[in-house]
Amino acid sequence: MYHTRRFSGLPRRIPAGSDEDRFQRRGADSARSLRDGTARQDKNIVSPTIIPRPDHIISRANISEFALKVLYRLRAAGYQAHLVGGGVRDLLLGREPKDFDVATDARPEDVRRVFRNCRLIGRRFRLAHVHFGSEIIEVATFRGVNTDEVSDEHELENGMIVRDNVYGTIEQDALRRDFTVNALYYNIEDFSVIDYTGGMDDLKEGVLRMLGDPLVRYREDPVRMLRAVRFAAKLGFRIDSVCEAPLLTMGGLLEAVPPARLFDEVLKLFLAGTGVEAFEKLRHYNLFGKLFPETEASLAREENAFPITLVYHGLENTDSRVSEGKPVTPAFLFAFLLWEPVRLRAERLMAEGAVDHPYAAFQRAGSEVLAVQAQRVTIPKRFALPMGEIWQLQPRFEQRSGKRALRLMEHPRFRAAYDFLLLRAQSGEIPGDLADWWTDFQRLGEAERASALRPEGAPRKRRRRRRRPASPPAAPAE
């Protein structure tokens, strides 16, 4: 037996006995409770604004079927369940969400009992991940307010939250979120949007506004500064002045964040298709140097617009690949972000006679730069190793005699290293004819390649060294 109802303008058949059917039969009790106040446990909680389905553009047709399964099954089990966060925000903006998050009053252990395909993760924030093949739906329990600085489930260190598993109500959960535009809830029960914080108005005005005192919120979690930059770059929003001012002075708090966590944040900043905008904003707010101190120092020694042009061109190329749906790799991203410190250190090692071969110089320089960088942003070995190979192969592109060029083309990292060579040429670091030669050489047939190679021992054209200015120019005013 099937029930028929309207769905996104078309009839949809719901199998009797399914999770969605059981959910529909339960009625709209929790939606009514939100309106009449019976769900509120806190006397001072702000009343929400309810935006009914006809007044917003979110359709279930644009929501992951697995997210809908999670919502319906939690509701059928007797729990509240709402879409929340960036997924709701992006749907309201007419964008395609990258993922979908669910907020519920079910505890993580309760979620695991409802879903056999569930794993619990996290110590700082206990979360439930419900797996559907390659897709993961993240389920978080409503966060509550804890007035004690130290408890079994809530810990602070120097004002920074290191553990927070205090649970509460949907109202409290909304006020605990970072920005108003991320505190909107999509209610699967009546398809309305619930707004406790004025997020809908900020969404319409294009304003990124923080909930609570920004000084306190940044100290609780300094990564919120990076999130402010990321959302402003991604959405094209203006950062509210109260939220913006501390960004210029509180960047030092990022030094207390675990380097492994900052690695994830760097990927979100630079591999989302708006890397150029994120880079400009990070430098404007003096935050880039907190993530990449050696790169920031090298950018101050600008010469004929290099090396900053290499970073810009690298980010532009990455943004283009993201927009075209092409794959991008963190190894290449970090290779050009850290290239100038590596190049300068390799040159110094050669000049001091510490090494006698460019390959060894780049190998040692890369290891030293990565050791320093790991104090701020940890780069996993699975990316650090190919990144090092990209650097170490660069001197070999100048060797175009005998069979060396043919052997280089057989290297498993040749393509990535060649793309990096093109980036260097595009940025004006090396002559364009070197990159052109390798481009043409790859197009030749086997017999033509043999004739294009220089004879073994033929003299190579020496590269002209760039003349350094007498003193570094002053950093541009922000």
N, C-alpha and C positions, 0 to 999 in steps of 0.2 A: 504494500500500500504506500502511496506517495502523497505528500501534501504539495500544492503548487502555490507559489507566491511570487511577487515581483522582485527581480534582482538586477540592478544596473539597467533597468529599462526592459529586461527580457524575462520571461517566465523561467523559473528554475525549479527542478524537482528535488525534493529532499527525502531521502530514504527514511521510512518509518523506523524508529529505534536507533537511529544514528545519534552521535553526540549532539549535532546541531538540532535534530528534532527534539531530543530530550531537553535541550537548552530552551528552545522556543516554547515548550510547554510549561516551563517554570514561570513564565511571565516576566514582568519588568519590576520586580520588587526592589532590587538594589538601586535602579535608576530613580525610582520614586523616593527611596530613602535619601538619596543625595539631595533631592529637591526639597523634601520636607524636614530635613535635618535629623532624622532618626539615626543616621549612620555616624553622626558626629559624636566623638567622645571628649573633645576639647571645647570648653565653653567659649574660648576666644578665637576659634577657627574662622577664617574668612569664608563667606558664602561664595560658592562658585558661580560663574556665568556658564549657562548651558547653551551651546550653539546647536540647534536641532539640525537634522539631516538636510532639509531644504536650504539651509543657510551656509553650507560649506560644500567643498568639492570632493571630499574623500569618498571613494567608492570601494567596495570590497573587491571589485574586479582588478584593482591596482594593488591589492594586498596579497602577500604570499599565501598560497593555500596551506602551507605548513603553519604559518603564524595563525591563520584562522582555526586550524585544528587545535592548536594549543589553547587559544581563547575559548573555543566552544567546550573543549574537554574539561578545562578548569572550572568553567561555569557549571557544567553538568555535575561536577564533583562537589558543588556547593561553595565555590570560592569566587571572589571578585576577580576580574581579569580585564585589563585594558592595554591597548597599544599605547606606547608613550615614547617621548624623546624625539630623536632625529627623524625617525620614520614618519611620525605624525607631522612634524614640521615640514619635511620635504613634500609629503602628500598635499599639504595645504598650499604649498608654493607651486604645485604642479610639476614637481621633480620626481624622478624615480629614486626611491630610497635604496641605499646600499644594503641595509639590513633592517630587521624589525625586532624591537624589544618589547617585552611584555612585563607589566607590573601587576602584582597580585597581593592579596592578603595571605596567601598560602606560604608557609615556611618552606625553605629549600628542601627539607626532608619530606614535606607533604608533596611537593612537586615531583620528587623522585618516586614517591609511591604511586602517583597518577600516571607517570610515564616510565615505562621500562627502558626507553632509549634516552635516559637522562643521566648526566654526570654533574656532580657538584664540584665547583672550582672556587679558588680564591680564599685567602685568609683575611685580607683587608676588607673586602666586601664579599660575602658569601653569595654565590650566584648559582643558578641552575642552567645548564646548557642542554637543550632538548635537540637531539641529532636526528636529521632526516637526510640520510645520505651525506652529500657535501654541504648541505645547508644546516645552519645552527640557529635556533631561536633562543635568545637569551631571556631568561625569566628571573626577575628580581623581586624580592619581597618588599612591600612598602617600608620605607625607612622612617624611623621615629625620631623624636627629640630626646636627647639625654642631657640632663642638667649636670651630671657628675662628670668631671674631666677624666676620671679613671674608673673603669668597671671591667667586669669580665668580658663584655662585648663592645667596649668603647675605650680606646686608648689614644691619648695625645702625647706627642713629644715635641716640645718647643712650639706648641700651637698647631702642629701638623698632625692630622689624623693618620694613625698607623693601623688602626683596627676600628671598624664601625659596623657592627651587626645588631644594632638596636632597631627593633621593628615597631611599626606604628600604623597609622591610618593613611588613606589616600591623601587626605588634606595635609598631613604632616610631610608625607612623601613629596608633595608638590613644592612645598616651601624649602625642602632640603636640596632641590635640584639647583644646577648652577645658573642657568639663564632662563628668563621668562619664556622664550620661544621654545625651550626644550621641556617645559613643564605643562604641556598640553596632552590630554588623555582622550583617546578615542574609545568610546563605550560601545562594545559590540552588542550590548543588549538593546539599545534603541538607536544606534548609529550616530549618536550625538558626539560633540567634542566638549570636554569639560575643562574649563579655564579658571584656575584659582589665582592667577598672578598677573593678569593683563597681558598674557603672551600673544593673544590674537591681535590686540591693538599694536603691539611692538612688531609683530610679523607684517602687518599692513604698512607700517611706517618705515620698515627696514632698519630697526634699531636693535642692537644687541645690548641688553640690560641685565645686569647680574642681580640675583636675588640675595638680599642681605647686605651687610657691610662688606664691600670689596676687600678692604684691608684684612678683615678677619677671614674671609673666604679664601683669599690667596695664601694666607698663612696656613690655613687648614690643609690646602692642597695646592702647591705652587703650579702644578700642571694646568690649573685653570687659566693661567696667563697664556699658555700656549693654545689652549682651547679657544680663548677669546680671539686670538690672532687667526687661528684656523677657520673658525666660523665666519669671521669678518671677511676673510679672503674668499672662502667658498661661496658664501651667500651674497657677497657684495654689500653687506650691511655696515652701517656706521656704529662704532662702539660708543656707548653712552659715556659722557664726559666723566661721570663719577667712577665708572668702571675703568676708564682709560688712563686717568692720571697716575695711579699706582704702578702701571706697567713700566713706566720710565725709571722707577726707582727700586722696585722690589725683585728685579731679575735675579739677584744673588740668592734668593730662596731656592732656585732650581738646583743649586749645588747639593742640597740635601735630598734630592729625589734620586732613587736608585737608577744607575745608568742604564740598566736593562729596560726599565719602564720608559726612559726618555728615547730609547731606540724606537719603540713602537710609536711614540708621539712624532718623531721625526718622519717616519714613513707616512703617517697621516697628514702631516704638513706638506710634504713634497711629492707624494705620489697620488694625489687626489685630483690632478688636472688643473690646480691653481697654485702651482709651486712658485711661479714668479711673484705673484701677489703676496704669498706667504713670506717669501724671502725679503721682499721690500719692507713689509710690516715688521718682521722680526728685527731687521736692522734699525728701522725707525724707532722702535721701542727698546733698543739696546739689549735685545734678547738673543740675537744670533750668536754673539760672542760668548754667551753663557753655555751654548751648546757646542760651538766649534771655535774655541779660543785661538788656536793657531791659524785657522783659516781667516778669522777676523783680523788678526794681526798682519797677515800677508796682504789682505785687501787694502790696507793703508799704504802699501808701497806700490801704488798704481803707476803703471808706465805704459803710455799709449793705450790707455783704457784697459790694459791687461794687468791683473788676472780676473778682474770682476766680470769682464765680458765672457770668459770661459764659464763661469758659474751661471750667468744669465742665459747663454746659449744652451748650456746643458739642461737647465730647467725648462727653457722654451721647448726644446726637443722632447723632453719628458712629458710636458703638458700636451704636446701635439699627439704623442703616442697614446696617451690616456684617452684623449678625445676621440681618437680613431679606433679605440678598442684594441690596440696592440699591446703586447706584454711589456712590462717594465720590470727592472730588477734593482733591488737595493744595492747590489754590488757596483753597478755602474753609477748610481746616484752618489754613493759615498766616494767612488773613485774620483769624480770631478770636484766634489766638495772639498776633498783633502789633497788634491793634486798639487796645488801650489806649495803648501808646507813640505810635501814629499820632494818635489822638484828642487826647492831651495836647499833642503838638507842633503840631497844627493850631490848637488853641485859643490857644497861645502866639503863633503867627505872626499870627493875627487880632488879638490883644490888642496886639501890638507894632506893628501897622500894616504889617507886611512884605508882606501881600497884602490885597486888598480884596474878595475873594469866597471863600465857603466851599469851592467846588469847587477853586479854585486852592490854597487852604490845604491841603486833603487831598491834592492832587496832589503838592505840594512836600513835605509831611510824610511821605507814603508813600515818596517817593524817598530822603529822608534816612534814614528808619528802615531801609529795605532795604539802603542802603549800609553802615550799621553792622552789620546782621544778617549780611551777606555775609562778614564777617570770621570768623564762627563757623559759620554754616550757609548755604551758597549755595543760592538758590532760582532754578531755571532760568526764563528769560524766558517760556516757555510757560505757567508758573503765575503768575509775578510780574505779567504784564500783566493778566490777568483779575482777579487779587487787587486790583490798584490800581483797577480799574474798580468793583469792589464797594465799596471805600472811598469813591471819589469820587462815587458815586451816592447815598450816604446823605443828604447835605444836600438833595438834590432831592426826597426823600419829603415834606419839609415844605411843598413848593410844590404846593398843591392847587387853584389858581385857573386860570381860562382853559383853555388847551389843554396846559398844561405836564404835567399828569398823564397825558394821553393820549400825549404824545410820550415820556414816561418809560417807559410800558408797551411802546413799540415798540423800546426799546433792547435789543440782543441779550443784554445781561447783566442784564436786569431781574429775571428769576426768581431768580438767585443773590443779587442785591442785596436783593430782597424777603425771601428766606429769612434773610438776615443781619439785616434790620430786625426780623423776628420774634424772632430770637435776642436782640437788644438789648432788646426789650420784655420778653421772658421773664426776662431777667436784671435788670430794674429800672432800666436805664440811661435809657430814654425812657418816656413815658407809654404805656400800653397802648392808649389810644384812637386813637393815630396808626396803629399796626399794624392795629387793628380796621377803621379807615376804608379802608385799602388792601385788606384782605381782602374787605370788603363791596363795594368799588368794582369789583373784578375779576369779581364774580358778576353784576353788573348788565348789562342789555342796552345796546345802543348809545344808544338814546334816553334811558334812565334815567341813564346816565353823564353825559350833557350836563346834566341837571337837578341832578345831585349835585355838580357842580363849583362852586366859589365864583366869584363874579364877579371879573373882572380888577380888581386894585387893592383888593380887599376886605382889611381889616386882618386880620392873622394873630395868633392867640393866642401870646403870647410864652412860651417855655419857661422854667420856673423852674430857675434854676441851683442845683445841689446845694451846700450849705454845707460848706466844707472844715473839718476839725478844726484847732485851733490848732497842733498838732504831730502828726506821723505816729505812730500807735500802734506799739508794739514788735511785732516779728515774732513770731508764735506759736512757742512752743517745740516742737521736733520730738519 
